[in-house]
Each structure stands twice: as structure tokens, then as C-alpha cells.
Amino acid sequence: MTYCVAISVDAGICFIADSRTNAGVDNVSTYSKMHIFGVDGERQMVVLSAGNLATTQGVISQLKKDIKMGAGRHLLNMPHLTDAADYLGDVSVAQQSKHTGGGANYEASFILGGQIVGQNPNAYLIYPQGNHITTSADTPFLQIGESKYGKPILDRILSLDSTLETAALCGLVSMDSTIRSNLTVGPPIEVLIYERDSFTADRYYRFEESSEYLRALSRSWDVKLKEAFSGLPPIAWSANWDEVGSRQR
């Protein structure tokens, strides 16, 4: 399984992805799900992938091939990010169509985010059908893969005026929550912090399973959660605020 999230705030975009593709008692495989395309000073784009590995590998390979061959449409000549999202959706649908039949699921989802000179940074979620949605003021993040475990912290903390540091930490805590609840999501964890109007991809981090930083972050979050829980008002206090009905027998 997979978990990837892109957080789009006024200051830029933060991308977080795990790298686990298969997990079992004695079989763990990893594959990068974060792919960076760009021209420094002109445009930067990041693609996160989830779904059938053959499809996602085929899509990323085609994106790179189109750039190398100077195809009529590729990520580095799209005039707008929404055009790039349309193009990525078309490539994905074409790759999926190669493997129809047999009862297997060859679907894949992608997140495309970044910035082109003269435009605002943005992020898009591309569905297996090729269509896409973008972030909003109410939901400044997009998720693909195993999204349910890491969503609550994102909903509670993030807003458009959140700093990139807050976005990165929130994304890592969201990833930690997912890893704790699902064995099929795991390190290495990749993080890219894109600062608005920087047009570079310099702030890239890769955290291995042995990362002391990830362990410290997880321990600190556990401690703070338990402290917060222990400070909750006891249920007996509800009588001070609410009219509590008696149970009818």
C-alpha cells in the first residue's frame, strides 16, 4: 500500500511520501513514490504516485521519455499546471488501458504539484479516470493511498496561513499515524518542501527506517497525545454544563 500527501499553503507546498510497496512477515520492498521534474528558475513540479506499481512505473517512465524525446506535450512545456494535470491524467489512462482484463486492478492515482513562473503554486489529485481536483481554502491538502489514518491531524491543524514548517511537521505526524496503523506503509519517508517563488527543489529530505529524527518525532507525539488525553475534562463534569437525562427502565 501507499500513503502520500501534498499540503498547499500560502507559503508553498509540502510533499510527503512513504516508499513501501509490499510488506509481509519476511518480504518488504521499497520504491520511491516521489518524482521531481523541473527547470530551476522557471518551473518545479513534483509527482506523487499510488496504486498498481506496474502502472505507476509505466507512467513515470513515459513522463521522462516524453521530456527526453521532446514530445509535443510534456511536463516541461505545459503552459499551466492544470494542463500538466490533464496531460498526466491522459498518460495514466493510456498506461492502464494496456493491462485491461484478467480481473486484476491496474488503477493508479497521482498528485501533481508545483509552480510555473508567473503563476501561483498549486496541487492536483489525478484520479485513475484521468480527471482531477485541486486544493481549497477549507481543505489545503490532498491524499492518495491509505489516507484515513492520517487525515484527522491534517483536518485539525492545517489552514492556508500555516507555515511550511507546520505543514511539514503535520505531514510527518500524519505519516507516523498511518505507519502505526498499517503495516503496508513505511519508510523510507521522502519529504520535499517547496517555497513559493523559489523555483528550486533544494529542501529534500529522506528518512530511513533507522532515522533517529523519525523516532524522536514519534515518541514526542505519543507523549503529547497522552498528556492531552489526561487533561480532558472527566465525564462526571458534564452535569455542570449539560442536563443529563436519566436512563429509563
RAZI-V427888 format. One line per field, one symbol per residue. ss: DSSP state (~ for helix, > for strand, _ for the rest). psi: psi as a letter, one per 20 degrees, with the letter a starting at -180 (. if undefined). Layout:
ss=???
psi=???
//
This chain:
ss=__>>>>>>>__>>>>>>__>>>>____>>>___>>>>>>___>>>>>>>>>_~~~~~~~~~~~~~~~~~___________~~~~~~~~~~~~~~~~~__________>>>>>>>>>_____>>>>>_____>>>______>>>>>__~~~~~~~~~~______~~~~~~~~~~~~~~~~~~_______>>>>>>>________>>>>____~~~~~~~~~~~~~~~~~~~____~~~~~~~________
psi=aqpqqpoorhibppppqrjpippahkopqqppjppppropigqpqppqqqbphhghggghghghghghilrhprhjjphqhhhhggghggggggghiikqriiqojqqqqppqbqqpirqqrqqporhiirrrrrrhhnkqqqqbnhhhihghghhgqrhjqrhgggggghhhggghgghiohiprrqppppooppjhkrlhmpqporhjphggggggggggghghgggijqpqhhihhhhqopqqpp.
//
